[in-house]
Amino acid sequence: MSAAVESRSAPVVTRVLADAPEELTRGVLRRLGEGVGKVVYASDQWVVRRKRSPREVVALILLWRGLHFIERLLPGGWGRKLRSHPSRKLRFLRVLVQGAISLLPQALWFRGHIRDVWRLYRRRDRRGVKLAQIHLTGSPLYPQTVTFPPVRVRVGGWPGWLVVSEATERVETTLNDKFIGLARAGRFLEMEQWLIRLLDARQAGWRRGLFSMDAHLKNYGAIGDRVVLLDSGGLTGVWSEVEQYLSTRDSSQPPHCRMGLEPLLRGHPEIATQFDDRWNATVNLPTVRAAWPSEKSDPARGGDDAGPQH
């Protein structure tokens, strides 16, 4: 990584444009992907985001819990397949769940565990976005962002249009899709090279005092030979949280399974073992501690709410 990556105090570099990039307004933006809290639409070079409503997020939380339950009861990994590969079927199920909870008062579907998960998600998202903007914007670890006066753009599918004032450099693909393509082509050596790049990018983040607790391959993208962070919701800059996470994380599944690579590597156990060995040798408490800045964390690095959240 370049020297810019090593600097913990890189300035926020966001280009301000007089007008939105023309390609955002001259056609319909394609739905590119989705997460718990956002849906992403893209032109050839830029992506814009639509934030989900609280009801949509709660519906997804309920749906995910239901799929976890079904996964224990039904053979064939049906629930896991739906969660690993979001599709029209999953969106249809989410709409059904959202319609069902809309018939109930908000006080009912925002109670107990669901309320706690929602609050945790919101805190993580706000904090991660703030940390990424302050410490990663302008570095090779983060896509470039531009801002411009609000403009209406057309998007594929519901709701048909959005008003946006910010766009982010489009990645060529997520690492998840990158690995799927390489595995199907039998290019496992390149998969290993991209894993090394991912681990290098993560270590560059640790040297900045940042750690992502949500390291699924869908949360990272590829631009040229760069690995960039796409979803900052799992970021923390508080060492005590990192230490607790690394000390207590679930190790019942090997890394390649936790990252969604089990179907790709099922017929190649030797490659899966190499993947797991390399990951475990890097993402562990002593290695992260050695890379972490020696000075104490600034409380501001915790974001809006610096208390334990992960």
C-alpha positions in Angstrom: 0.0 0.0 0.0 1.1 3.6 -0.6 2.3 6.0 2.1 -1.1 7.6 1.9 -2.7 4.5 3.3 -0.4 4.5 6.3 -1.3 8.0 7.4 -3.9 8.0 10.1 -4.7 11.7 9.6 -5.3 11.7 5.8 -7.6 14.7 5.0 -11.1 14.2 3.8 -10.9 14.5 0.0 -14.4 14.8 -1.5 -14.7 16.5 -4.9 -17.5 19.1 -5.1 -19.0 19.4 -8.6 -21.1 22.2 -10.0 -23.5 19.6 -11.6 -24.1 15.9 -11.3 -22.1 13.6 -13.7 -24.1 13.5 -16.9 -24.3 9.7 -17.0 -26.4 9.8 -13.8 -29.2 11.7 -15.5 -29.2 10.6 -19.1 -30.5 7.0 -18.5 -31.9 4.6 -16.1 -29.5 3.5 -13.3 -29.3 -0.3 -12.9 -29.9 -1.9 -9.5 -26.5 -3.2 -8.6 -26.9 -4.7 -5.1 -28.3 -4.3 -1.7 -27.5 -4.5 2.0 -29.5 -4.3 5.2 -29.7 -0.5 5.2 -29.3 0.5 1.6 -29.9 -0.4 -2.1 -27.3 0.6 -4.7 -27.9 1.7 -8.2 -25.2 2.3 -10.8 -24.2 3.9 -14.1 -21.0 2.9 -15.9 -18.7 4.9 -13.5 -20.8 5.9 -10.5 -23.1 4.5 -7.9 -25.8 6.1 -5.8 -27.6 4.7 -2.8 -31.2 4.6 -1.5 -31.5 4.3 2.3 -34.1 1.7 3.4 -36.9 2.8 5.6 -37.0 1.5 9.2 -39.9 -0.8 8.2 -37.8 -2.3 5.4 -34.8 -2.9 7.8 -37.0 -4.5 10.4 -38.6 -6.7 7.7 -35.1 -7.9 6.7 -34.1 -8.6 10.3 -37.3 -10.7 10.7 -36.7 -12.5 7.4 -33.1 -13.2 8.2 -34.1 -14.7 11.6 -36.8 -16.8 9.9 -34.3 -18.1 7.3 -31.9 -19.1 10.0 -34.6 -21.0 11.7 -35.7 -22.7 8.5 -32.1 -23.6 7.7 -32.1 -25.8 10.8 -35.2 -27.7 9.8 -35.0 -28.1 6.0 -32.3 -30.1 4.1 -30.4 -28.7 1.2 -29.3 -25.4 2.7 -32.3 -23.5 1.2 -32.2 -20.7 3.8 -28.5 -20.3 3.5 -28.6 -20.1 -0.3 -31.2 -17.3 -0.1 -29.1 -15.4 2.4 -25.9 -15.9 0.5 -27.3 -14.9 -2.9 -29.9 -12.1 -2.6 -32.4 -12.4 -5.5 -35.9 -11.6 -6.6 -37.2 -14.4 -4.3 -35.6 -12.8 -1.3 -36.9 -9.3 -2.2 -40.4 -10.8 -2.7 -40.2 -12.4 0.8 -39.1 -9.1 2.3 -42.0 -7.3 0.7 -44.4 -9.9 2.2 -42.9 -9.6 5.6 -42.9 -5.8 5.3 -46.6 -5.9 4.3 -47.4 -8.1 7.3 -45.7 -5.9 9.9 -47.3 -2.8 8.4 -50.7 -4.1 9.7 -49.3 -3.9 13.2 -48.6 -0.8 15.3 -45.0 0.2 15.3 -44.8 -0.4 19.0 -45.3 -4.1 18.4 -42.8 -4.7 15.6 -40.3 -2.5 17.3 -40.2 -4.3 20.6 -37.7 -6.6 22.4 -34.9 -8.2 20.4 -35.9 -6.5 17.1 -35.6 -3.1 18.7 -32.2 -3.9 20.1 -30.9 -5.2 16.7 -32.3 -2.1 15.0 -30.6 0.2 17.4 -27.3 -1.7 17.1 -27.5 -1.5 13.3 -28.1 2.3 13.4 -25.2 2.9 15.8 -22.9 0.8 13.7 -23.9 2.5 10.5 -23.5 6.0 11.8 -20.2 5.3 13.5 -18.8 3.4 10.5 -19.7 6.1 8.0 -18.1 8.8 10.1 -14.9 6.8 10.7 -14.6 6.0 7.0 -15.2 9.6 5.9 -12.5 10.9 8.4 -9.8 8.3 8.1 -10.3 6.5 4.7 -11.6 9.1 2.2 -8.9 10.0 -0.3 -7.0 6.8 0.4 -6.6 3.7 -1.9 -8.8 1.8 0.6 -12.0 3.7 -0.2 -13.8 4.6 -3.4 -13.8 8.2 -4.5 -16.8 10.3 -3.6 -18.2 13.4 -5.4 -21.0 15.8 -4.2 -23.2 18.0 -6.3 -26.5 19.9 -6.1 -29.5 17.6 -5.5 -30.7 16.0 -8.8 -33.5 13.6 -9.7 -32.3 10.3 -11.3 -34.2 7.4 -12.7 -33.6 3.9 -11.3 -34.6 0.4 -12.3 -37.4 -1.1 -10.2 -39.1 0.5 -7.3 -39.4 3.4 -6.5 -38.4 4.4 -10.1 -36.6 7.6 -9.2 -34.4 9.1 -6.5 -33.1 12.5 -5.5 -29.4 12.3 -4.9 -26.6 14.7 -4.1 -23.7 12.3 -3.8 -22.1 9.6 -5.9 -19.3 7.1 -5.3 -16.8 5.6 -7.7 -18.2 2.4 -9.0 -16.2 -0.7 -8.3 -15.6 -3.3 -11.0 -17.2 -6.0 -8.8 -17.5 -7.1 -5.3 -14.9 -9.5 -4.0 -17.7 -12.0 -3.5 -18.6 -11.9 -7.2 -14.9 -11.8 -8.1 -14.2 -15.0 -6.2 -17.3 -16.7 -7.8 -16.0 -15.8 -11.3 -12.5 -17.0 -10.6 -13.7 -20.3 -9.0 -16.0 -21.1 -12.0 -13.0 -20.5 -14.3 -10.8 -22.7 -12.2 -8.4 -19.7 -11.5 -7.7 -20.6 -7.9 -4.2 -19.0 -7.9 -5.8 -15.7 -8.6 -8.3 -16.2 -5.8 -5.3 -16.6 -3.5 -3.8 -13.4 -4.8 -7.0 -11.5 -4.2 -7.1 -12.9 -0.7 -3.6 -11.6 0.0 -4.7 -8.2 -1.3 -7.7 -8.3 1.0 -5.5 -9.2 4.0 -3.1 -6.4 3.0 -5.9 -3.9 2.9 -7.2 -5.0 6.2 -3.8 -4.6 7.8 -3.5 -1.2 6.3 -6.7 -0.3 8.1 -5.4 -1.7 11.4 -2.3 0.5 11.1 -4.8 3.4 10.9 -6.5 2.3 14.0 -9.6 0.9 12.2 -11.0 -2.6 12.3 -14.0 -4.1 10.4 -16.0 -6.6 12.3 -18.1 -7.5 9.2 -15.5 -8.9 6.8 -17.9 -10.7 4.4 -16.6 -10.5 0.8 -19.7 -8.6 -0.3 -18.5 -5.7 1.8 -15.3 -5.3 -0.3 -14.9 -4.4 -3.9 -12.2 -4.5 -6.6 -11.0 -1.5 -8.6 -8.0 -2.5 -10.8 -5.8 -4.4 -8.4 -7.1 -2.4 -5.4 -9.3 -3.8 -2.7 -11.7 -1.1 -1.3 -14.2 -1.1 1.5 -17.8 -0.8 0.3 -19.7 -1.1 3.6 -18.3 0.7 6.6 -21.1 -0.4 9.0 -18.7 -2.8 10.8 -15.9 -0.3 11.4 -14.7 0.5 14.9 -11.7 2.5 16.1 -12.0 1.4 19.8 -9.3 -1.2 20.7 -11.3 -2.7 23.6 -14.0 -3.7 21.1 -11.5 -5.2 18.7 -9.9 -7.2 21.5 -13.3 -8.5 22.7 -14.3 -9.4 19.2 -11.1 -11.3 18.4 -11.2 -13.1 21.8 -14.8 -14.2 21.7 -15.7 -14.6 18.0 -17.4 -17.8 17.0 -14.8 -20.3 15.6 -17.2 -23.2 15.0 -17.0 -22.4 11.3 -13.7 -22.1 9.3 -13.1 -18.7 7.7 -13.9 -19.7 4.2 -17.4 -20.8 5.4 -18.0 -17.6 7.4 -17.1 -15.6 4.3 -19.5 -17.5 2.0 -16.9 -19.5 0.0 -18.0 -23.0 1.1 -19.9 -23.7 -2.1 -17.0 -22.5 -4.3 -14.4 -24.6 -2.5 -16.4 -27.7 -1.6 -14.6 -29.7 -4.3 -11.2 -28.2 -3.4 -10.5 -28.9 0.3 -6.8 -28.3 0.0 -7.5 -24.7 -1.3 -10.0 -24.1 1.5 -7.4 -25.2 4.0 -4.8 -22.9 2.6 -7.3 -20.1 2.6 -8.2 -20.7 6.3 -4.6 -21.1 7.3 -3.6 -17.8 5.7 -6.6 -16.0 7.2 -6.1 -17.4 10.7 -2.4 -16.5 10.6 -3.3 -12.9 9.9 -6.6 -12.0 11.5 -5.8 -12.8 15.1 -5.3 -10.9 18.3 -1.4 -10.8 18.4 -1.1 -9.7 14.7 -3.8 -7.0 15.0 -2.3 -5.8 18.2 1.2 -5.5 16.6 -0.3 -3.4 13.7 -2.5 -1.2 15.9 -1.2 2.3 16.7 0.6 2.2 20.1 -1.0 5.4 21.4 -4.4 5.2 23.1 -7.5 5.6 20.9 -9.0 9.0 20.7 -12.6 8.8 22.1 -13.8 10.6 19.0 -12.7 7.6 16.9 -15.7 5.8 18.4 -18.0 8.1 16.4 -21.3 9.4 17.7 -21.5 6.8 20.3 -18.2 5.5 21.6 -19.6 2.9 23.9 -19.4 -0.8 23.2 -21.6 -1.6 20.2 -20.1 -4.8 18.6 
